[in-house]
Amino acid sequence: MVEAATQADAPKQAGGPRRHVFHAQVRFADLDPLNHVNNVRMLTYLEDARIAFLRPDSGSGRPSPFGGLVVARHEIDYLKPILLRSDPVRVETRVTEVRNASFRLAYEICDDDHVYARAISVLVGYDVQGQSIRRLDQDERDYLDDFLLPEG
């Protein structure tokens, strides 16, 4: 079972950015021979969270604010192993940079007590028909700006 929750419907706190929160249930099949969540499955948690973030209204029939995108880069630091558990882990996503044709997402896989992994992804606007990079449009930039919290 996976569930996405976002602060998008809540007002910004003192004009600040929001984080997107995705809950991922740890399954027995996610475990490696050492009974830790496999490192590849951790990337799947990030992928599921990213899809939920980029397609916030997928169940409503309304179109996503995003056109074509491709992942240009992933980077992940594994900080603590995740064991089989009944409570889901949270994947918190925020935007750390928005450029003309790309943006950067930062994630934490965590619960109330631990941070299990930190990661970044760089996504690039992509014109599927023309098979080329494209600039982000204003709707995309507006959505990303609501979650923008620069690093540093």
C-alpha positions as CSV (number, residue, x, y, z in Angstrom):
1,M,0.0,0.0,0.0
2,V,1.3,3.4,-0.9
3,E,-0.3,6.7,-0.2
4,A,0.6,10.3,-1.2
5,A,-0.1,13.2,1.0
6,T,0.9,16.8,0.2
7,Q,0.8,20.1,2.0
8,A,-0.3,21.6,-1.3
9,D,-3.9,22.2,0.0
10,A,-2.6,23.7,3.2
11,P,-1.6,27.4,3.3
12,K,2.1,28.2,3.2
13,Q,3.6,28.6,6.6
14,A,4.5,32.3,6.9
15,G,5.0,32.5,3.1
16,G,7.4,29.6,3.1
17,P,7.7,26.6,0.8
18,R,5.9,23.3,1.3
19,R,7.2,19.7,1.2
20,H,5.5,16.9,-0.6
21,V,5.0,13.9,1.7
22,F,4.6,10.4,0.3
23,H,4.1,7.3,2.5
24,A,5.7,4.1,1.3
25,Q,4.8,0.8,2.9
26,V,7.8,-1.5,3.4
27,R,7.0,-5.0,1.9
28,F,8.7,-8.3,2.6
29,A,9.7,-8.4,-1.1
30,D,11.7,-5.2,-0.6
31,L,14.2,-6.9,1.6
32,D,17.7,-8.2,0.7
33,P,19.3,-11.3,2.2
34,L,20.4,-9.2,5.3
35,N,16.7,-8.3,5.9
36,H,17.3,-4.6,5.0
37,V,15.4,-2.8,2.3
38,N,17.4,-3.3,-0.8
39,N,19.2,-0.2,-2.2
40,V,17.3,-0.5,-5.5
41,R,14.0,-0.6,-3.7
42,M,14.9,2.7,-1.9
43,L,15.2,4.3,-5.4
44,T,11.7,2.9,-6.2
45,Y,10.4,4.7,-3.1
46,L,11.9,7.9,-4.5
47,E,10.4,7.2,-7.9
48,D,6.9,6.6,-6.4
49,A,7.3,9.9,-4.4
50,R,8.5,11.8,-7.5
51,I,5.5,10.6,-9.6
52,A,3.1,11.5,-6.8
53,F,4.7,15.0,-6.6
54,L,4.7,15.6,-10.4
55,R,1.2,14.2,-10.9
56,P,-0.7,15.7,-7.9
57,D,-4.2,15.4,-9.4
58,S,-3.8,12.0,-11.2
59,G,-7.0,10.6,-9.6
60,S,-9.1,13.7,-10.3
61,G,-9.1,13.6,-14.1
62,R,-7.4,17.1,-14.2
63,P,-4.2,17.3,-16.3
64,S,-0.8,17.4,-14.6
65,P,0.9,20.8,-14.6
66,F,3.9,19.0,-16.2
67,G,4.8,18.2,-19.8
68,G,7.5,15.7,-20.8
69,L,10.4,15.2,-18.3
70,V,13.4,13.0,-18.1
71,V,15.7,12.2,-15.2
72,A,19.2,13.5,-15.9
73,R,20.8,12.6,-12.5
74,H,20.3,10.7,-9.3
75,E,22.4,10.8,-6.2
76,I,21.6,9.0,-3.0
77,D,23.3,8.7,0.4
78,Y,22.2,5.6,2.4
79,L,22.4,6.6,6.1
80,K,20.6,3.9,8.0
81,P,19.1,0.5,6.9
82,I,15.4,0.2,6.9
83,L,14.1,-3.1,8.3
84,L,10.7,-4.7,7.8
85,R,8.1,-2.7,9.7
86,S,4.4,-2.2,9.8
87,D,4.4,1.6,9.7
88,P,5.3,3.2,6.3
89,V,8.3,5.4,5.8
90,R,7.9,9.0,4.7
91,V,9.5,10.3,1.5
92,E,9.6,14.1,1.9
93,T,10.3,15.9,-1.4
94,R,11.2,19.6,-1.9
95,V,12.5,21.6,-4.8
96,T,16.0,23.1,-4.3
97,E,16.6,24.7,-7.7
98,V,14.6,25.8,-10.8
99,R,16.4,26.7,-14.0
100,N,15.2,27.4,-17.5
101,A,14.9,23.8,-18.6
102,S,15.6,21.8,-15.5
103,F,14.9,21.5,-11.8
104,R,16.4,19.7,-8.8
105,L,14.5,17.7,-6.2
106,A,15.8,16.8,-2.8
107,Y,14.3,13.9,-0.8
108,E,14.6,12.4,2.6
109,I,13.4,8.9,3.4
110,C,12.5,9.1,7.1
111,D,10.2,8.5,10.0
112,D,9.7,10.4,13.3
113,D,13.0,9.0,14.7
114,H,15.4,8.5,11.8
115,V,16.6,9.7,8.4
116,Y,17.3,6.6,6.3
117,A,18.5,8.2,3.1
118,R,18.9,11.6,1.5
119,A,18.8,11.9,-2.3
120,I,18.7,14.4,-5.2
121,S,17.3,14.1,-8.7
122,V,17.8,16.5,-11.6
123,L,14.9,16.5,-14.0
124,V,14.9,18.2,-17.4
125,G,12.0,19.3,-19.5
126,Y,11.8,17.1,-22.6
127,D,9.9,17.5,-25.9
128,V,8.8,13.9,-26.7
129,Q,7.8,14.7,-30.3
130,G,11.0,16.6,-31.1
131,Q,13.2,14.3,-29.0
132,S,15.0,17.4,-27.5
133,I,15.3,19.4,-24.3
134,R,12.6,22.0,-23.8
135,R,12.2,25.0,-21.5
136,L,9.9,24.7,-18.5
137,D,6.6,26.6,-19.0
138,Q,5.1,29.1,-16.5
139,D,2.6,26.6,-15.0
140,E,5.4,24.2,-14.3
141,R,7.6,26.9,-12.8
142,D,4.7,28.2,-10.6
143,Y,4.0,24.7,-9.2
144,L,7.7,24.1,-8.5
145,D,8.1,27.5,-6.8
146,D,5.5,26.5,-4.2
147,F,7.9,23.8,-3.0
148,L,11.2,25.7,-3.6
149,L,13.5,25.7,-0.6
150,P,17.1,26.3,-1.9
151,E,19.9,24.4,-0.2
152,G,22.4,26.1,2.0
